[in-house]
Structure formats: C-alpha cells, structure tokens
Amino acid sequence: MQEIERFFGNLFSSVINRFKYSAMDTAERKMRETIDEQIEQRRQKPKPKDQEDRE
C-alpha cells in the first residue's frame, strides 16, 4: 500500500513540477520577447543626435 501511495505521490509531484517549470519557461520567453520588441522599437526611432554619431 505504501508503495502505491509513494508511486502516485511521485507521479503527481512530477506532473506538478512539469507544469510549474513550463509556466516559468513561458513567462521567461514572453519577458525576453517583450524586451526584444522594446529594443527594436528604440532602434527604429533613433534620436537625430544618435544618428549623426553613427554616420
């Protein structure tokens, strides 16, 4: 009986951990995408002074 309880306990624990880490990965990916979008927007709108410095 204890083996069955241990088996299901481990099974549920691993499923919960998988969902938790999957959610964390999704949040991290979304955060990186948002940062990349903000960087790209800033590159598209350079200040005139910055543009002169680059040329």
Secondary structure in CASP SS format (residue, H / E / C, confidence):
PFRMAT SS
TARGET T0000
AUTHOR 0000-0000-0000
METHOD secondary structure of the structure
MODEL  1
M C 1.00
Q H 1.00
E H 1.00
I H 1.00
E H 1.00
R H 1.00
F H 1.00
F H 1.00
G H 1.00
N H 1.00
L H 1.00
F H 1.00
S H 1.00
S H 1.00
V H 1.00
I H 1.00
N H 1.00
R H 1.00
F H 1.00
K H 1.00
Y H 1.00
S H 1.00
A H 1.00
M H 1.00
D H 1.00
T H 1.00
A H 1.00
E H 1.00
R H 1.00
K H 1.00
M H 1.00
R H 1.00
E H 1.00
T H 1.00
I H 1.00
D H 1.00
E H 1.00
Q H 1.00
I H 1.00
E H 1.00
Q H 1.00
R H 1.00
R H 1.00
Q H 1.00
K C 1.00
P C 1.00
K C 1.00
P H 1.00
K H 1.00
D H 1.00
Q H 1.00
E H 1.00
D H 1.00
R H 1.00
E C 1.00
END
